[in-house]
């Protein structure tokens, strides 16, 4: 599964972990996250600004 990083604060959305506090359980694919999803840490960046990062297995 993929990971996406906020360029402002380095928060990482990991599809394996989801963002349960925001209502997205573990396993929620990035494609299922709405475009206006704000970064849960800084609230500055929205989904289109996140950067896909390599999954270090």
Backbone bond lengths (Angstrom), bond angles and torsions (degrees), N, CA, C in turn:
res aa  C-N    CA-C-N  psi(-1)  N-CA   C-N-CA  omega(-1)  CA-C   N-CA-C  phi
1 X - - - 1.452 - - 1.536 108.58 -
2 X 1.311 115.37 159.25 1.462 121.42 -171.72 1.527 112.66 -93.69
3 X 1.350 113.78 164.59 1.461 122.61 175.97 1.525 108.16 -130.33
4 X 1.324 115.16 147.51 1.457 121.97 -178.88 1.520 108.68 -135.78
5 X 1.344 115.87 135.50 1.461 120.93 -173.63 1.518 111.94 -113.48
6 X 1.325 115.50 138.86 1.457 121.70 173.50 1.526 107.51 -75.36
7 X 1.321 118.21 125.65 1.470 120.14 -178.99 1.528 113.55 -72.83
8 X 1.328 117.57 -14.40 1.466 120.19 -178.52 1.527 113.18 -88.05
9 X 1.342 117.27 -40.42 1.463 118.78 -173.62 1.528 114.06 -127.30
10 X 1.323 117.31 -2.37 1.463 123.49 177.76 1.535 113.80 74.41
11 X 1.345 118.44 14.46 1.464 121.00 171.50 1.524 107.47 -59.85
12 X 1.319 116.91 140.40 1.458 120.81 179.07 1.520 109.76 -117.97
13 X 1.352 115.25 122.64 1.456 120.47 171.04 1.517 106.39 -88.58
14 X 1.316 116.08 116.33 1.460 123.03 -179.97 1.521 107.23 -108.63
15 X 1.334 117.11 118.47 1.457 120.41 -178.80 1.530 111.82 -57.07
16 X 1.313 117.71 -30.55 1.467 120.92 178.28 1.526 111.51 -65.32
17 X 1.317 116.70 -33.85 1.468 121.77 -176.07 1.524 113.32 -97.52
18 X 1.336 116.85 -28.42 1.449 120.91 -176.27 1.515 111.23 68.68
19 X 1.305 116.39 -158.80 1.464 123.63 176.39 1.523 105.94 -143.61
20 X 1.331 115.41 73.69 1.459 121.99 -172.52 1.525 113.03 -55.26
21 X 1.318 117.45 -39.18 1.466 120.82 -179.01 1.533 111.56 -62.78
22 X 1.335 116.13 -27.97 1.463 121.23 179.09 1.533 111.92 -93.54
23 X 1.339 117.33 -1.10 1.461 120.97 176.90 1.518 115.05 98.75
24 X 1.337 117.80 14.09 1.459 121.75 -179.90 1.527 108.83 -117.60
25 X 1.334 116.94 100.59 1.470 120.28 -176.27 1.529 112.62 -68.28
26 X 1.315 115.38 164.68 1.462 121.57 176.67 1.521 109.30 -50.34
27 X 1.324 115.89 138.08 1.459 121.30 -179.72 1.522 114.29 93.52
28 X 1.343 117.75 -3.65 1.464 120.49 178.95 1.518 109.07 -72.74
29 X 1.327 115.74 118.70 1.459 121.17 -179.76 1.524 110.75 -70.24
30 X 1.311 115.49 148.05 1.464 122.29 178.59 1.524 110.51 -55.77
31 X 1.313 117.15 -36.03 1.463 121.83 179.85 1.529 112.15 -62.38
32 X 1.310 117.73 -23.06 1.468 122.39 -179.75 1.531 112.56 -88.92
33 X 1.333 116.90 -8.03 1.459 121.51 179.26 1.534 107.92 -82.09
34 X 1.340 118.38 133.28 1.473 119.82 -178.58 1.531 112.43 -65.75
35 X 1.314 116.54 153.17 1.461 122.90 -177.92 1.532 112.60 -61.43
36 X 1.327 117.88 -26.51 1.463 120.02 -179.14 1.533 112.47 -93.69
37 X 1.335 117.21 17.11 1.461 122.38 177.14 1.522 109.21 -61.70
38 X 1.352 118.09 116.00 1.465 119.62 178.00 1.520 110.85 -85.61
39 X 1.302 116.65 152.08 1.456 120.79 175.31 1.526 107.76 -58.66
40 X 1.342 118.47 126.05 1.464 120.52 -178.85 1.530 114.05 -67.46
41 X 1.321 117.90 -17.05 1.466 120.22 -179.43 1.525 113.19 -93.36
42 X 1.335 117.81 -47.33 1.467 119.17 -174.83 1.534 113.66 -107.31
43 X 1.320 118.31 -18.52 1.468 123.91 -179.75 1.528 113.38 58.39
44 X 1.340 117.14 18.23 1.454 122.07 179.97 1.521 110.42 -98.29
45 X 1.306 116.15 -41.59 1.460 122.67 -173.27 1.519 110.91 -96.98
46 X 1.339 116.68 142.22 1.457 121.62 174.27 1.523 109.20 -109.57
47 X 1.317 116.90 168.98 1.464 123.90 -173.44 1.533 114.52 -45.35
48 X 1.341 120.95 -46.03 1.470 119.54 -177.03 1.532 114.33 -60.49
49 X 1.326 116.87 -19.70 1.458 120.21 -178.21 1.530 113.62 -90.78
50 X 1.325 117.18 -13.06 1.462 120.49 179.43 1.526 109.85 -65.32
51 X 1.328 116.09 151.46 1.458 122.39 -178.05 1.523 109.66 -113.91
52 X 1.334 116.93 129.46 1.463 120.68 176.10 1.521 108.28 -66.91
53 X 1.332 115.76 134.54 1.465 119.59 178.66 1.523 109.52 -121.70
54 X 1.313 114.86 157.24 1.461 120.76 -179.21 1.513 110.19 -66.46
55 X 1.317 115.37 142.08 1.456 121.48 178.08 1.513 107.99 -88.06
56 X 1.311 117.60 112.38 1.466 121.72 -178.27 1.525 110.27 -88.73
57 X 1.306 114.91 86.60 1.465 121.18 -174.67 1.474 112.56 -71.15
